[in-house]
Amino acid sequence: MSWGIGIGIGWPNASASNQTQMVYFAIEAICGGIVFPGSTTQLVDSSIYQNGDFVDFDNGGGNNGRVILGEVVENPGDEIFNIYGTVYTSCPA
């Protein structure tokens, strides 16, 4: 039995249906109420994060915490927040 010819017929193109969209999010605020106008995330996968999410960041040198994500923006901001990990429902207590 030969499986070489036609094995892909009828199968969807997985690479076309599973493409990620990398975007920048504006930073709405850092938990605690600090606002950094013009700041954004690094490029992140929009299937993981979305507007209104609470996400941890770590910019090195002890500069870390949690931010609230704003709208998707076209370009990176003046200050970049390196977000990562789990999406939370609020600021830490």
N, C-alpha and C positions, 0 to 999 in steps of 0.2 A: 504494500500500500504506500502511496506517495503523498506526502503532505506539503511538498514544496510549492506547487503552483496553486494560486487562488486561496491560500489560507487566510489572507487578509480581507477577502471580499465579505462585505456585510458588517465588518467591525468598525466602529467609529474611530476617528482619528483622535487618540487620547491626548496627544500634545495640543491639539487645537481646543479641546474642551476643558483642559485643566490649566490654562494659562493664568498666571497670577498677574495682578495689576499692582505695580509698585507706585506709591503715592507719597506725598508729603502731607502731614496734618499740621495745621496751625496749633500752637499751644494756647489753650484758653486761659489756663492758670495753673500754677503750682499749688498743690494742696496747702492750705494755710492762707490762701488769698493773694499771693504774690502774682502779678501779671507781668509778662515780658512781651510787650508789643513787638511784632515782627519776628517772633521766634517760631520754629517749626521742629518737627521730628526729622530724623534721617529718613531716607526712602524706606518705606515699610509696606508689607503685603496688606492690601485693603480687604482681603478675605479674612484676616485675623483681627484687625483693629477697625474701629469706626468712630464717627463723631460722638462725643459724650462719654467715651470710655475713660476709665481711670486706670493709668498704666504707670509702672515704675520706670524711672530713668536713672542712668549713671553716667555722668560726664567726667568721671575720674577725679582724683584729688579730694575725695570726700564730698564732692558735689553730687548728691543723689537725693531721691525722694520720689514723689508721685505727682503726676500731672493729669489734667483733664484735657482730652483731645478736642480740638475745635474742628472747623470745616477742612475739607481737602483743599489744598492750594497748589498752584502750578509750579512754584519755584521754592527752593530752600530759603529759610529766613536768615537774618543776621546772626542769630544764635541757634545752634542745632542741639536739640535734646535727644540723646541716644536712648530710646525706649526699648523695653524688652519684657518678655515673660507674660505672665497671666494678666487677664483683664479683670479688674475689680469693680465693685458696684459703688464704692465710696472712697473717700480719703481715709487714711488710717486714724484710729482714735487717739 
